[in-house]
Amino acid sequence: MFSLTLRQISRNSFVGANVSAFNVSKYSTVPEATLDIQKCTLHKLEHGPPTQATVTREDAIRFYWDMRTVRRMETMAGNLYKAKQIRGFCHLYSGQEACCVGMEAAITRDDAVITAYRAHGWTYVRGISVLGVLAELTGRASGCAKGKGGSMHMYTKNFYGGNGIVGAQVPLGAGIAFGLKYENKPNICVTLYGDGAANQGQLFEAYNMAKLWNLPCVFVCENNGYGMGTSVERASASTDYYSRGDYIPGMRIDGMDVLAVREATKFAREYALNNGPILIEAATYRYHGHSMSDPGTSYRAREEIKEMRETRDPITVFRRKILECNLVTPEELKKVDIEVDKEIDKAADQAKKDPEIPLGELYNNIYIHPDPDYTVRGCDPSIRVISH
Protein backbone atom coordinates (compact mmCIF):
# COMPACT_ATOMS: atom_id res chain seq x y z
CA MET A 1 0.00 0.00 0.00
CA PHE A 2 1.04 3.61 -0.52
CA SER A 3 1.24 4.29 3.22
CA LEU A 4 3.85 1.54 3.53
CA THR A 5 5.83 3.06 0.65
CA LEU A 6 5.74 6.47 2.32
CA ARG A 7 6.95 5.00 5.60
CA GLN A 8 9.82 3.27 3.80
CA ILE A 9 10.80 6.44 1.95
CA SER A 10 10.96 8.39 5.20
CA ARG A 11 12.24 5.74 7.59
CA ASN A 12 15.59 7.45 8.08
CA SER A 13 14.26 10.99 8.48
CA PHE A 14 13.99 10.68 12.24
CA VAL A 15 17.71 10.32 12.89
CA GLY A 16 19.14 12.73 15.42
CA ALA A 17 19.93 16.27 14.33
CA ASN A 18 23.51 17.39 13.92
CA VAL A 19 23.46 20.79 15.58
CA SER A 20 25.95 23.19 14.06
CA ALA A 21 26.17 25.38 17.17
CA PHE A 22 26.58 24.54 20.85
CA ASN A 23 23.65 24.07 23.24
CA VAL A 24 23.66 26.46 26.18
CA SER A 25 20.68 25.21 28.14
CA LYS A 26 17.37 23.47 27.74
CA TYR A 27 15.61 26.69 26.73
CA SER A 28 18.41 28.50 24.92
CA THR A 29 18.49 28.91 21.18
CA VAL A 30 21.23 28.52 18.58
CA PRO A 31 21.46 30.56 15.37
CA GLU A 32 21.32 27.58 13.03
CA ALA A 33 21.35 23.80 12.94
CA THR A 34 22.17 21.08 10.43
CA LEU A 35 19.71 18.22 10.15
CA ASP A 36 19.83 14.91 8.31
CA ILE A 37 17.25 14.51 5.55
CA GLN A 38 16.16 11.50 3.56
CA LYS A 39 18.21 10.62 0.49
CA CYS A 40 16.27 10.98 -2.74
CA THR A 41 15.65 8.16 -5.20
CA LEU A 42 17.06 9.26 -8.55
CA HIS A 43 16.26 8.72 -12.21
CA LYS A 44 18.84 9.66 -14.89
CA LEU A 45 20.77 11.78 -12.39
CA GLU A 46 24.34 11.05 -11.28
CA HIS A 47 23.82 12.89 -8.03
CA GLY A 48 20.95 14.55 -6.23
CA PRO A 49 20.26 17.00 -3.41
CA PRO A 50 22.34 16.85 -0.21
CA THR A 51 21.38 14.52 2.63
CA GLN A 52 21.80 17.28 5.20
CA ALA A 53 20.14 20.67 5.41
CA THR A 54 21.12 23.73 7.41
CA VAL A 55 18.26 25.82 8.74
CA THR A 56 18.51 29.12 10.56
CA ARG A 57 16.49 29.98 13.61
CA GLU A 58 14.56 32.60 11.64
CA ASP A 59 13.72 30.17 8.83
CA ALA A 60 12.67 27.49 11.31
CA ILE A 61 10.15 29.86 12.90
CA ARG A 62 8.95 31.02 9.49
CA PHE A 63 8.46 27.47 8.17
CA TYR A 64 6.59 26.49 11.31
CA TRP A 65 4.46 29.64 11.12
CA ASP A 66 3.56 29.08 7.46
CA MET A 67 2.76 25.38 7.81
CA ARG A 68 0.73 26.05 10.93
CA THR A 69 -1.15 28.83 9.10
CA VAL A 70 -2.00 26.62 6.14
CA ARG A 71 -3.20 23.82 8.44
CA ARG A 72 -5.35 26.13 10.55
CA MET A 73 -6.67 27.92 7.47
CA GLU A 74 -7.76 24.63 5.93
CA THR A 75 -9.44 23.57 9.16
CA MET A 76 -11.36 26.83 9.13
CA ALA A 77 -12.27 26.35 5.47
CA GLY A 78 -13.70 22.94 6.30
CA ASN A 79 -15.75 24.42 9.13
CA LEU A 80 -17.05 27.25 6.94
CA TYR A 81 -18.01 24.73 4.28
CA LYS A 82 -19.95 22.64 6.79
CA ALA A 83 -21.68 25.83 7.95
CA LYS A 84 -22.67 26.47 4.29
CA GLN A 85 -20.64 29.67 4.17
CA ILE A 86 -18.63 28.12 1.34
CA ARG A 87 -20.41 26.55 -1.62
CA GLY A 88 -19.28 24.46 -4.55
CA PHE A 89 -16.03 22.52 -4.66
CA CYS A 90 -13.49 22.68 -1.85
CA HIS A 91 -10.29 20.60 -1.75
CA LEU A 92 -8.26 20.80 1.45
CA TYR A 93 -4.45 20.67 1.64
CA SER A 94 -4.11 19.42 5.23
CA GLY A 95 -1.16 17.05 5.53
CA GLN A 96 0.67 18.39 2.49
CA GLU A 97 1.90 21.67 3.98
CA ALA A 98 5.60 20.79 3.72
CA CYS A 99 5.30 20.73 -0.07
CA CYS A 100 4.17 24.30 -0.65
CA VAL A 101 6.19 25.82 2.21
CA GLY A 102 9.39 23.96 1.33
CA MET A 103 9.17 24.69 -2.39
CA GLU A 104 8.36 28.34 -1.93
CA ALA A 105 11.42 28.66 0.31
CA ALA A 106 13.61 27.46 -2.57
CA ILE A 107 12.33 29.71 -5.36
CA THR A 108 11.92 33.44 -5.87
CA ARG A 109 8.85 35.60 -6.30
CA ASP A 110 9.85 36.01 -9.96
CA ASP A 111 9.60 32.26 -10.49
CA ALA A 112 6.20 31.01 -11.62
CA VAL A 113 3.95 28.40 -10.03
CA ILE A 114 0.89 26.67 -11.45
CA THR A 115 -1.05 23.94 -9.68
CA ALA A 116 -4.31 22.00 -9.68
CA TYR A 117 -7.43 22.64 -7.63
CA ARG A 118 -5.95 21.85 -4.18
CA ALA A 119 -4.56 25.35 -4.21
CA HIS A 120 -5.31 27.14 -0.92
CA GLY A 121 -1.89 26.50 0.64
CA TRP A 122 -0.06 27.52 -2.50
CA THR A 123 -2.10 30.70 -2.77
CA TYR A 124 -1.07 31.68 0.74
CA VAL A 125 2.66 30.99 0.35
CA ARG A 126 2.69 32.87 -2.97
CA GLY A 127 1.73 36.03 -1.10
CA ILE A 128 -2.06 36.18 -0.70
CA SER A 129 -3.26 36.91 2.84
CA VAL A 130 -5.39 34.50 4.84
CA LEU A 131 -8.32 36.88 4.32
CA GLY A 132 -7.68 36.83 0.56
CA VAL A 133 -8.00 33.04 0.58
CA LEU A 134 -10.95 32.66 2.95
CA ALA A 135 -12.88 35.55 1.42
CA GLU A 136 -12.40 34.03 -2.02
CA LEU A 137 -13.87 30.82 -0.66
CA THR A 138 -16.90 32.66 0.73
CA GLY A 139 -17.34 34.60 -2.52
CA ARG A 140 -16.60 38.07 -1.16
CA ALA A 141 -15.11 41.15 -2.81
CA SER A 142 -12.07 40.97 -0.51
CA GLY A 143 -11.12 37.59 -1.99
CA CYS A 144 -8.00 37.37 -4.13
CA ALA A 145 -10.17 37.01 -7.27
CA LYS A 146 -13.00 39.20 -5.92
CA GLY A 147 -14.99 36.09 -5.07
CA LYS A 148 -15.31 35.11 -8.74
CA GLY A 149 -13.02 32.10 -8.66
CA GLY A 150 -13.72 30.27 -5.43
CA SER A 151 -11.69 27.34 -4.21
CA MET A 152 -10.22 26.21 -7.51
CA HIS A 153 -9.36 29.53 -9.16
CA MET A 154 -7.10 31.68 -7.02
CA TYR A 155 -4.36 33.81 -8.54
CA THR A 156 -1.70 36.40 -7.81
CA LYS A 157 1.44 37.65 -9.56
CA ASN A 158 3.40 34.69 -10.97
CA PHE A 159 0.86 32.27 -9.51
CA TYR A 160 -1.35 30.93 -12.28
CA GLY A 161 -3.83 29.01 -10.14
CA GLY A 162 -5.77 26.95 -9.19
CA ASN A 163 -7.03 24.96 -12.25
CA GLY A 164 -10.15 22.84 -12.26
CA ILE A 165 -9.46 20.49 -15.19
CA VAL A 166 -7.49 17.42 -14.13
CA GLY A 167 -3.95 17.70 -15.50
CA ALA A 168 -4.70 20.67 -17.77
CA GLN A 169 -2.34 22.93 -15.84
CA VAL A 170 0.69 20.84 -16.87
CA PRO A 171 0.90 21.92 -20.54
CA LEU A 172 0.10 25.45 -19.36
CA GLY A 173 3.09 25.24 -17.03
CA ALA A 174 5.28 24.14 -19.91
CA GLY A 175 3.99 27.14 -21.83
CA ILE A 176 4.85 29.49 -18.97
CA ALA A 177 8.35 28.01 -18.90
CA PHE A 178 8.58 28.52 -22.66
CA GLY A 179 7.71 32.19 -22.16
CA LEU A 180 10.40 32.58 -19.49
CA LYS A 181 13.03 31.07 -21.77
CA TYR A 182 11.83 33.07 -24.79
CA GLU A 183 12.24 36.29 -22.81
CA ASN A 184 15.64 35.19 -21.46
CA LYS A 185 14.50 35.41 -17.86
CA PRO A 186 16.52 33.59 -15.19
CA ASN A 187 13.45 31.90 -13.77
CA ILE A 188 11.59 28.60 -13.71
CA CYS A 189 8.00 27.44 -13.64
CA VAL A 190 7.04 24.95 -10.93
CA THR A 191 4.26 22.88 -12.50
CA LEU A 192 2.36 20.78 -9.98
CA TYR A 193 -0.14 17.97 -10.40
CA GLY A 194 -1.35 15.01 -8.37
CA ASP A 195 -0.94 11.28 -8.75
CA GLY A 196 -4.53 11.16 -10.03
CA ALA A 197 -3.55 13.35 -12.98
CA ALA A 198 -0.30 11.51 -13.65
CA ASN A 199 -1.87 9.18 -16.24
CA GLN A 200 -3.27 12.00 -18.37
CA GLY A 201 -1.99 11.95 -21.94
CA GLN A 202 -1.45 15.71 -21.98
CA LEU A 203 1.27 15.32 -19.33
CA PHE A 204 3.38 13.22 -21.64
CA GLU A 205 2.86 15.65 -24.50
CA ALA A 206 4.05 18.44 -22.19
CA TYR A 207 7.06 16.37 -21.12
CA ASN A 208 8.00 15.90 -24.76
CA MET A 209 7.82 19.58 -25.66
CA ALA A 210 9.58 20.63 -22.47
CA LYS A 211 12.50 18.32 -23.14
CA LEU A 212 12.58 19.01 -26.86
CA TRP A 213 13.13 22.70 -26.13
CA ASN A 214 14.85 22.23 -22.74
CA LEU A 215 12.39 24.48 -20.97
CA PRO A 216 13.09 25.64 -17.40
CA CYS A 217 10.18 23.64 -16.00
CA VAL A 218 10.14 21.69 -12.74
CA PHE A 219 7.32 19.16 -12.98
CA VAL A 220 6.09 18.17 -9.51
CA CYS A 221 3.85 15.21 -8.79
CA GLU A 222 2.37 15.69 -5.31
CA ASN A 223 1.72 12.02 -4.70
CA ASN A 224 -0.68 11.83 -1.75
CA GLY A 225 -1.53 8.22 -2.43
CA TYR A 226 -5.07 8.56 -3.71
CA GLY A 227 -6.59 10.03 -6.84
CA MET A 228 -10.10 10.84 -5.67
CA GLY A 229 -11.07 7.47 -4.18
CA THR A 230 -8.58 5.24 -5.97
CA SER A 231 -5.20 4.25 -4.52
CA VAL A 232 -2.18 4.71 -6.75
CA GLU A 233 -1.63 0.93 -6.90
CA ARG A 234 -5.06 0.44 -8.46
CA ALA A 235 -4.70 3.33 -10.91
CA SER A 236 -1.13 3.18 -12.24
CA ALA A 237 0.81 0.31 -13.79
CA SER A 238 3.94 2.12 -12.58
CA THR A 239 3.82 4.13 -9.37
CA ASP A 240 7.38 5.40 -9.80
CA TYR A 241 6.11 8.77 -10.92
CA TYR A 242 9.55 10.37 -10.69
CA SER A 243 10.76 8.14 -13.56
CA ARG A 244 7.75 8.49 -15.82
CA GLY A 245 9.22 11.44 -17.65
CA ASP A 246 11.41 8.78 -19.34
CA TYR A 247 14.04 11.04 -20.94
CA ILE A 248 13.46 13.70 -18.25
CA PRO A 249 15.54 13.22 -15.08
CA GLY A 250 13.60 12.84 -11.88
CA MET A 251 13.73 12.19 -8.15
CA ARG A 252 11.42 10.95 -5.43
CA ILE A 253 11.61 13.01 -2.26
CA ASP A 254 10.13 12.98 1.22
CA GLY A 255 7.22 15.37 0.79
CA MET A 256 6.46 15.31 4.52
CA ASP A 257 9.78 16.98 5.44
CA VAL A 258 9.87 20.71 4.71
CA LEU A 259 13.68 20.77 4.65
CA ALA A 260 13.93 17.81 2.27
CA VAL A 261 11.46 19.55 -0.03
CA ARG A 262 13.40 22.81 0.13
CA GLU A 263 16.74 21.18 -0.69
CA ALA A 264 15.28 19.12 -3.55
CA THR A 265 13.62 22.18 -5.04
CA LYS A 266 16.84 24.19 -4.83
CA PHE A 267 18.58 21.39 -6.72
CA ALA A 268 15.78 21.14 -9.28
CA ARG A 269 15.67 24.89 -9.86
CA GLU A 270 19.39 25.05 -10.60
CA TYR A 271 19.15 22.00 -12.83
CA ALA A 272 16.20 23.38 -14.82
CA LEU A 273 17.88 26.72 -15.44
CA ASN A 274 20.99 25.03 -16.83
CA ASN A 275 19.75 21.79 -18.37
CA GLY A 276 16.00 21.90 -18.96
CA PRO A 277 13.08 20.08 -17.36
CA ILE A 278 13.28 17.87 -14.28
CA LEU A 279 10.60 15.90 -12.44
CA ILE A 280 9.99 15.69 -8.68
CA GLU A 281 7.71 13.16 -7.04
CA ALA A 282 6.90 14.40 -3.54
CA ALA A 283 5.61 11.52 -1.43
CA THR A 284 3.02 13.14 0.81
CA TYR A 285 -0.38 12.42 2.35
CA ARG A 286 -3.76 14.12 2.59
CA TYR A 287 -5.73 13.73 5.80
CA HIS A 288 -9.14 14.65 4.43
CA GLY A 289 -11.11 13.23 1.55
CA HIS A 290 -10.53 14.25 -2.04
CA SER A 291 -13.05 17.06 -1.60
CA MET A 292 -15.60 18.02 1.03
CA SER A 293 -18.11 15.60 -0.47
CA ASP A 294 -15.73 12.70 0.19
CA PRO A 295 -15.40 11.44 3.78
CA GLY A 296 -12.10 9.87 2.81
CA THR A 297 -12.63 6.68 4.81
CA SER A 298 -14.43 4.37 2.38
CA TYR A 299 -11.25 3.44 0.50
CA ARG A 300 -8.67 3.57 3.29
CA ALA A 301 -8.65 2.55 6.94
CA ARG A 302 -9.08 5.12 9.68
CA GLU A 303 -6.06 3.51 11.33
CA GLU A 304 -3.93 4.49 8.34
CA ILE A 305 -4.88 8.15 8.67
CA LYS A 306 -4.33 8.00 12.44
CA GLU A 307 -0.88 6.49 12.00
CA MET A 308 0.15 9.16 9.52
CA ARG A 309 -1.02 11.95 11.82
CA GLU A 310 0.83 10.46 14.77
CA THR A 311 4.11 9.49 13.10
CA ARG A 312 4.55 11.49 9.89
CA ASP A 313 2.77 14.79 10.36
CA PRO A 314 4.95 17.47 8.70
CA ILE A 315 4.23 20.08 11.38
CA THR A 316 4.62 18.05 14.55
CA VAL A 317 7.75 16.27 13.27
CA PHE A 318 9.35 19.57 12.27
CA ARG A 319 8.34 21.08 15.60
CA ARG A 320 10.03 18.27 17.50
CA LYS A 321 13.21 18.56 15.43
CA ILE A 322 13.68 22.29 15.88
CA LEU A 323 12.98 22.02 19.60
CA GLU A 324 15.54 19.22 19.98
CA CYS A 325 18.07 21.41 18.17
CA ASN A 326 17.40 24.36 20.46
CA LEU A 327 16.58 26.49 17.43
CA VAL A 328 13.44 27.66 19.20
CA THR A 329 11.84 27.42 22.61
CA PRO A 330 8.44 25.88 23.45
CA GLU A 331 7.29 29.33 24.52
CA GLU A 332 8.08 30.80 21.12
CA LEU A 333 6.16 28.11 19.27
CA LYS A 334 3.24 28.53 21.65
CA LYS A 335 3.24 32.23 20.80
CA VAL A 336 3.21 31.36 17.09
CA ASP A 337 0.22 29.06 17.64
CA ILE A 338 -1.68 31.82 19.44
CA GLU A 339 -0.89 34.45 16.80
CA VAL A 340 -1.85 32.13 13.94
CA ASP A 341 -5.15 31.23 15.59
CA LYS A 342 -5.94 34.91 16.10
CA GLU A 343 -5.17 35.72 12.47
CA ILE A 344 -7.31 32.87 11.15
CA ASP A 345 -10.27 33.68 13.42
CA LYS A 346 -10.15 37.36 12.48
CA ALA A 347 -9.92 36.61 8.75
CA ALA A 348 -12.76 34.08 8.92
CA ASP A 349 -15.00 36.58 10.68
CA GLN A 350 -14.20 39.20 8.05
CA ALA A 351 -14.74 36.71 5.22
CA LYS A 352 -18.30 36.18 6.42
CA LYS A 353 -19.07 39.89 6.76
CA ASP A 354 -17.48 41.47 3.70
CA PRO A 355 -19.82 42.32 0.80
CA GLU A 356 -20.15 40.40 -2.42
CA ILE A 357 -19.29 42.15 -5.68
CA PRO A 358 -22.11 43.90 -7.57
CA LEU A 359 -23.57 42.02 -10.52
CA GLY A 360 -22.00 44.42 -13.02
CA GLU A 361 -18.55 43.35 -11.83
CA LEU A 362 -19.17 39.90 -13.29
CA TYR A 363 -18.59 41.31 -16.77
CA ASN A 364 -15.19 42.82 -15.92
CA ASN A 365 -11.70 41.31 -16.28
CA ILE A 366 -12.65 39.27 -19.34
CA TYR A 367 -10.12 41.02 -21.58
CA ILE A 368 -6.96 42.85 -20.62
CA HIS A 369 -7.09 46.60 -21.30
CA PRO A 370 -10.37 46.66 -23.28
CA ASP A 371 -11.49 49.84 -25.03
CA PRO A 372 -13.42 52.21 -22.72
CA ASP A 373 -16.73 51.53 -24.47
CA TYR A 374 -16.18 47.79 -25.02
CA THR A 375 -19.27 45.69 -24.29
CA VAL A 376 -19.94 41.99 -23.85
CA ARG A 377 -23.23 40.18 -24.18
CA GLY A 378 -25.14 38.67 -21.31
CA CYS A 379 -27.14 35.44 -21.27
CA ASP A 380 -29.74 37.16 -23.41
CA PRO A 381 -28.24 38.29 -26.75
CA SER A 382 -30.07 41.59 -26.38
CA ILE A 383 -28.11 42.45 -23.23
CA ARG A 384 -24.88 44.36 -23.77
CA VAL A 385 -22.80 45.41 -20.77
CA ILE A 386 -19.70 47.58 -20.50
CA SER A 387 -16.66 45.47 -19.63
CA HIS A 388 -13.64 46.98 -17.88
Disulfide bonds with the S-S distance in Angstrom:
none
